[in-house]
Amino acid sequence: MLRVLAVDDEVPALEELAHLLRQDPRIERVSTAEGGVTALQDMVQMVGSGERLDGVFLDVRMPGLGGFDLARLIGAFPNPPRLVFVTAHEDCALQAFEVEAVDYLLKPVRADRLAEAVRRLESAASPPSPQGEPHTEDVIPVELGGRTRFVARQTVRFAEAKGDYVRLHTVDGAYLVRMSLAALERRWAASGFIRVHRSTLVSARHVSELRFDGGRVVLQVGEETLPVSRRHTRQVRERLVRQFQDRPVPSGAAGGS
């Protein structure tokens, strides 16, 4: 059961959000705060008393302390709650990703869309699985000519640094997002993404072959052949071998007559 805090400077919107959240059987308690400053004060008090807080549903633009400023302060807490942004503004989805929000909802909030956000929050707040794979189905919002497309982590084969951007190569195309490769690595390392070069991050699940080519190790990822730097060679080989060994044996493949 989740304990959450709803934050908005507009009282009618705050009351409506709290009402919808209280209808969800997965939520144990909903606290409310009118604005970012009050929310920060309430959370400091919660931390001091040892009270658990699993998630914060917060608006983006609030007087005094905006949603993203509040999010960055929350990130410095020990065991910070996960974030869900609830806003009337469509143009801040990328910023939400940068502060590792689990979802981004547009007002007016639909009950079915809020239920999906709670599901993601519940998944993100759960302990990791025994294999170390997080439960959360992470997505990256990508701006495409005035539209926002959500690229699922599991579709990304590899990512490469392009200056201040990262190009995501997926099973159905490539997308450019404004963030650092180091930030993406921190977020996805536990999900099987391996740094194979200073400018390349690869999803181990999409690696079909490792081989030597001209004295260098290369990986086959989809139709692409990617070089592994000498610095990363040992780590990459060990990680891929370990992943192969950890895969379950198909039924009937083990043992013989």
Secondary structure as GFF3:
##gff-version 3
##sequence-region A 1 257
A	DSSP	beta_strand	2	7	.	.	.	ID=ss1
A	DSSP	alpha_helix	11	22	.	.	.	ID=ss2
A	DSSP	beta_strand	27	33	.	.	.	ID=ss3
A	DSSP	alpha_helix	36	49	.	.	.	ID=ss4
A	DSSP	beta_strand	55	58	.	.	.	ID=ss5
A	DSSP	alpha_helix	67	74	.	.	.	ID=ss6
A	DSSP	beta_strand	82	87	.	.	.	ID=ss7
A	DSSP	alpha_helix	93	98	.	.	.	ID=ss8
A	DSSP	beta_strand	103	106	.	.	.	ID=ss9
A	DSSP	alpha_helix	111	125	.	.	.	ID=ss10
A	DSSP	beta_strand	139	144	.	.	.	ID=ss11
A	DSSP	beta_strand	147	152	.	.	.	ID=ss12
A	DSSP	three_ten_helix	153	155	.	.	.	ID=ss13
A	DSSP	beta_strand	156	162	.	.	.	ID=ss14
A	DSSP	beta_strand	165	170	.	.	.	ID=ss15
A	DSSP	beta_strand	173	177	.	.	.	ID=ss16
A	DSSP	alpha_helix	181	188	.	.	.	ID=ss17
A	DSSP	three_ten_helix	189	191	.	.	.	ID=ss18
A	DSSP	beta_strand	193	197	.	.	.	ID=ss19
A	DSSP	beta_strand	200	203	.	.	.	ID=ss20
A	DSSP	three_ten_helix	204	206	.	.	.	ID=ss21
A	DSSP	beta_strand	207	213	.	.	.	ID=ss22
A	DSSP	beta_strand	216	221	.	.	.	ID=ss23
A	DSSP	beta_strand	224	227	.	.	.	ID=ss24
A	DSSP	alpha_helix	230	246	.	.	.	ID=ss25
###
